[in-house]
Amino acid sequence: MKKHIKIATIGGGSSYTPELMEGFIKRYNELPISEIWLVDIEEGKEKLEIVGKLSQRMWDATPYNVKVFTTLDRKEALKDADFVTTQFRVGLLDARIKDERIPLLHGMLGQETNGAGGMFKAFRTIPVIKEIIEDMKVLCPHAWLINFTNPSGIITEAVIKHFGWKKCIGLCNVPVISMKDEPENIGKQTEELNYKFAGLNHFHWHKVYDKNGKEVTDELIKHINDKKGGTPGNIHQAEFPLELLHSINLLPCGYHRYYYMEKEMLEHSLEEFKKGGTRAEQMKEVEASLFEIYKNPDLSKKPEELQKRGGVYYSDAACECISAIYNDKGIQMVASTQNNGSITCLDEDSIVEVTSTISSKGAEPIAWGDMDSFEKGWLQVMKAMEECTINAALSGDYGMALQAFTINPLVKNGVKANQVLDELLVAHEKYLPQFKEKINELKLQGVGSKDHVVMELMKNNK
């Protein structure tokens, strides 16, 4: 077993990096890291330097001799890496603002990983992750890729199914939040319960059992609308219809609110938008304040303020996953991995998010079996949307992008779907080279040149 582990983190200038450092520090005795490379792009250079210095201070406050390197050279970071983690955002938060604002201006949901915004995040990210995999094949051909770049399931499917990098696991914090928050509602601790998850990233369900094998799912459903019912803090807590949940006897994830109560969630998003902008704009303010805190030369631990960011627990899950692979632990975690028959209504090579056994072999999905008609129908539609999104991102085919938009339940079809697609293409031109021909055509038609969308964006980005 290798005694000196090299970690490379793509998107190392992220505000989440201190949590990643904390996770590695907690596990140093089982995960003997010698060097961590944080890599970012030129636009993220200042943040990379700030978070890199904080990361080194965090290690210097321990007895462990670990060196943190920062670089803008991805190849330098990847060379001989044992594990690569990805936590980057193509276009930074300004791109997310466009993903959310443009649909909302048309009365359509604007959300980071769902609907039109989620698909565009994938369009921008998939070409970049392809370049990363090409580098890894040369520079660290035996490394594991632990992905928590969103939309995590879609990106993980592109990596494994389309780019052929089998040593990849996708992670999400949503199942972790459920397992941390739900138990106390029935007077239990997390370790007193057994959880079983199945579905897709940001679209899974779960069942829960006590240590005697008795199912307690129905008891937990009664509390799902409570403040600590397991919903991430970044999702408006519209009340789930309990009769529906009791009928299917499954606990949905927080993101199901966008689909089960679409009208109420959209109305809330539009109301917030009218009052003062988008979630992305709020997060930009939170992130700016975090980096001011990170600059403090006396700070040598993860600040409590990081909990305000929506992705809390992502990084700690990544550290546990890496340790489980390195130490061949054989523990259970919820991961995005190849289906291999675990959910019978989806293809064998589809990427699903399921409870899996994590060991030196990676993530081996635990069989869920057949889904009933309600869940099966939703899953097949959502998987088809994911597949269309990946194909559009790889090909730059406008018709395929329109297919993805048309089948997505959160995109209003007809003229507005085309308008939102066109305006987002032009708005993200810099990050969508695969759509260059279509974007040039749209610009000649005047899309994005004088319309209200660009005026709104210019006004709000001054």
N, C-alpha and C positions, 0 to 999 in steps of 0.2 A: 504494500500500500504506500502510495506516494506521501512523503512527509512534508513537502513544501508545495502548497496549493496556490495557483495563480488564478485570480478572479478578474474578469474583464466585464465592466458594466457600460453598456451602450446607453447614452442618455444620463451620464454620470452627474451632470449638473442639475439634475432634478431635485426638487425640494424634498423628495422622499428618501434621498440617499442617506441621511443620518439614521433613519430607521433601519436601513440595510446594514449600516455599520454596527448598530446596536445588536442586531440579530446575529451577526458574525462574532461579535465580542462575546455574547452570551454562550456561544457554542464553540469557542476556540479550543477547548480541551478535546472535543471530538472532531474538530474541523481545523487542522493546523495550517492556517493561511499564512503565507509569507509575504505576498504582495497583492495589492488590489489596484487595478487600473481603471480610472474613471475617464471615459472619453465622451466628447461632445463636439458640436460644430462651432464655427466661428461666431454665430449669433448668440451662442450660449456660453461664450468664453468667460465673461465676468462671473456668471453664476457658478460655472465649473470651478473657477479659482476660489471662490468663497466657500463652496461646499467641500472642496478638496482640502482646504486648510482646516475646516471644522472636523472633517473625517480623520485627518492626521492627529488633531488634538484629542479626539476621542480615543484613538489607539494609544497615544502617548500617556493617557491617564490610566492605562492598564499596565500589567507587567509583561505584556506581549510585544515582541519585536516585529511589528508589521509595518510595511512601508506602503503609503498611498501615493500613487502617481497620477498626475492629470495630463491629458494630452488631447490634441485635436486630430491626431493621426490614428485612425481606427486600426490600421494594420499593425502599428506598433503595440497597441493595446491587446490585439487578438493573438499575437505570436505566442505560441506554446501555452495558451490559456487552457486551464482544466475545466472551467465553467464560465459560461458567458450568460449574463443576464441582460435583458432588454427592457428599458423603461422610458423610451423616447417618444416624443410627440412631434411629428413632421409639421413644420409651420408654427410651432410653439402655441401658446395660448391665443394668439391673435387668429390663428386658423380655426381654433375651436369657437371663438367668438363669431366668426362668419358662419360656421356650421350651425350655430344656434340662432343667430339673428335672421339670416336670410329665410329659412323656413317660417319662422315666427312672423315675419313681415307679410307672409302670405297666409297667415292663419293656420299654419301647419306646425306640428310639434318640432321644436328645435332641441335636440338632446345629444349628448356627447357620443354615445355608443348605440343609440336606437334611432330608427327612422332615417331621414335623409342625411343628417349629420354623421351618424355612425357609419353609413356606407361611404361617405366621402373621406372619413378618417381612414377607412380601409383602402380606398383608392390611392391616397397619398402614401400610406405606410407600406403596402405590399411591394412596390418597386424597390424601396429602401431595404426592406428585410431580405429581398432577393440578393442585393449587393452584399449584404452582411454574410449571408450563407455562402456566396461565392468566395469571399475572403476566408471564411472559416475552413472551407474545403482545402485550402492551400496552407493556411497558417496554424490551424489547430484542429486537424481532422478528427481527433478523438474526443473533442470537448462536448459537454452537454450544454444545450441552450435552454435556459429557463426564461420563458417569455411572460411578462405581464404588461406588455404594450397592448393597449386596447385598439380595436375590439379583439380581445384575447383569443377567442375561439376561432375567429376568421383568420387571424394572423397565424395561429398555430396550424390550421388546416393548410394554408398556403405553404408553410415551411415543410411540413411532413409529406403532404400529398402531392404538391406541385414541384417543390424544390428538392425533394428526396432526402431531407435531413431528418432521419428517424430518431436521432437522440435529442428530442425536443419535448418539453412539457409546458403546457400553458397553465397559468395560475390566475386566480381571482380572489379578491377579499370578501366577496358577498357570502359564500358559504361559511367563511370564518366568522363573520358578524352574526349569522344565524346561530351558529354553535356557541358563541360567547353570550349572546343576549337571551335566547329563548329559555334555557333551563330554569332560570330563577323564577320564571312565571308559574312553574309547577313545583317550586320548592326543591329543585335539583341543582347539582353542579354538572358542568359539561362532561366530566369524566364518569358520571353515573349513567350516561345515556349513550346509545349507539345510533349513529346517523347513517342514512343511506340516501345519496343524491343521484339524480339522473336527469339528463336533458342536454341543453346547449348552454354555452356561456351567456350569462344574463338572461337565461330562459330555462331554468331547471326547476324541478320539484324535489321535495325530500320527505322521507318517512323517518320516524324516530321510535326507538324501543328502549325500555329500561333493561337493566342487567339481567333480569329474569326472563327476557324475551317478550315481555308484554308490550304491545304497541301503544304508544302515548300520543300518536299524531293528532288524534281527535281532540285531546285535552289541550294541546298546544295551539290548534286552530282557534280555539275560543279566545286566545290571547293575542292573536296576530295583529289586531288593530291597537294593541296597547303601545305605549310610548317605547317600551323595550321589547317590541314584538319581533325584532330581527331585521328591520328595514334599515338600509344604509342611510346616513344622515343627509345625503344629497338628493334623496327622493322624497317628494311630497307624499305625506302619509294619508292619502285618500283611503277611506274605509273599504276593505275587501268585502264582498258579499259572502257572509258566512255560510248561507245555505249552499252556495256553489261549492265552497271549499269542503264542507262536511260531505257533500255528495261525492266528490272525487276522492276524498280522504287523503289529500296530499297537501303539504305546505308549499306554497309557491314562493319564489324569490321576490324581492321588492320590486324588481323591474317588471313583473307581470302586471303591476298596477297600470302601466302605460297601455296594456292590451285589454285587460278585463274591464277597466274603468277609463277607457280612452277619452270620452267626452269630458269627464271631470278633470282629468290630468291635463288635458289640452287647455281647458278654461283657466286652470290655475297657472299654467305656464304663460299664457297670454296676459293674464292679469299682472303677474310679476314683471313681465316684459314691459308693460305699459308704465308700471310704477318706477322702474329703475334699471332695466337691462336684464342680462342673462346670467345664468349660473357661472358661465365662463368669465364674465366680467367681475363677478364677485370673487372667483378663485384667483383672478389676476391680482386683485387687491390683497387677498390673503397671502399669496405667494410673495408679493413685494414686501409685506411686513415680516414674513418668515426670513427672508434673506437679510433684512436689517438685523434681525436677532442673530442670525448665523455669523454676522460680521464680528460679533463681540469676541475679542481675543481671549477672554476668560471663560468662554463657553466651551465645555468639553463633554457634553452629553446631549442626547436628543431632547430638544425643548418640548414642553407640554403642548405648546401652540400648534405643533404639527398634527395633533389629533383633529384639528378643524378641517384639514384637507380630506376630501372624499375617499381617498384610497388607503386609509389607515389599515394596517395589518398585511398589506400586499407584500412588503419587503420581508417581514418576519416569516411569512409563508414560504417565500423563496429560499430563505436561509435554511429552514427546516427541510425543504425538499432536497436541497443540495447535500445536507448532512445525511439524509436518508439514502441517497444514491451512494455517496462516498463510503458510508458505513454499512451499506447493505442491510438497512434496518427492517425492511418489510413492514412498515407502518402504513396506516390508512390515511390518505389525504384526498381531497376533491381536486381533480385535475382535468384539464383538457388534453385528451389523448385519443389515439385511434380506437374506434368503436369495437372492432373485432367481435361483433355479435352481442355486446353487452346490452344494447337496445335493439330489439329485433326489427323494428319498423324503419331503421335507418341502415344505409349501406355499411358494409364491413369496414371500408376505408374512410368513412366520414369521421371527422373529429367531433367528439362528444365531451360533455363535462359530467363526469361521473366519479363516484367514490372509487378509488383505485389503491392498489398496493404499491408503495414506492420502495424500490430496492435498487441494487446495482444494475438491474435490467431496465430500470426506468419505471414508467407507470403502467401497471397491468390492471385494466378495468375490471371491476367486480360486476358480474351479471345482474342486470335489473330484470330483463325479460320483456314480456309483452306490455305495451302501453294500451290503455283503454282508448276508445274512439276519440274522446275529447282531447287527450294529451297527444295522441298519435297525429290527429289532424293538424294541431298547432305545430308540432315538431317538424312535420314534413313540409309545411309551408315555410317555416323559418329556415330550415336547412336549404330549401330551394333558393330562398333569398340570399343566403350566404354564398351558395355556389355561383349564382349569377353575379354577385358582387365581386368575387374573386376572379371570375372569368373576364369581367369588364376591366378590373384593375390590371390584369395581365395583358389584355389585348388592346385596350384603348378603344374598344368598339362601343360606339354611342348607343346602338340598338340594344346591346347587352346591358348597358347601364340603365336604359329605360326599362328593360325587363326586370332588373333588380328593384327599381323604383315602383313599378306597377304591382309586383307581387308583395312588396313590403306593406303589412297591415297599417303602418303608421303614416304612410304617404298617401295623400289624397290624390286619386287618379284624375286623368283628364288633362285639361289645359294647364292647371296649376302644377302638376307633376313635371311637365315639360319645362315650365318657367323656372321652377326651383332648381331642377337639374341644370338647365342652361346657365342660370345666374351663379350657381355654385362652381360650375366648370370655369367660368371666366374669372370669378373671384379667386380661385385657387390655381390660376394658370401656372404660376412659378413652380408648383409642386406636382403638376400633372403632365409631364412631357409625353406620356403615352396618348393623351387626348389632344395633342397639339393641333392636328389638322382640323378637328371639329371645333376647337376653341377659336382658331383663326376665322373659321366660317361664321361662328356666332358673333365675333367682334365686328366682322364686316356687316352683319345684320343689325349692329347697334346694341347688342345685348351687353349690358354692363357698362356702357359708355356714358349714358345720360340718365339712366333710370333711377328710381327712388332708392334702390338698394345701395348703389355706390354712394349716393349722397348721404344716406344714413351712416354708412360705414366710415366715410371720411369725417363726418361730423363727430362721431363717437370715438374715433381713433386719434383725434388731435391731441 
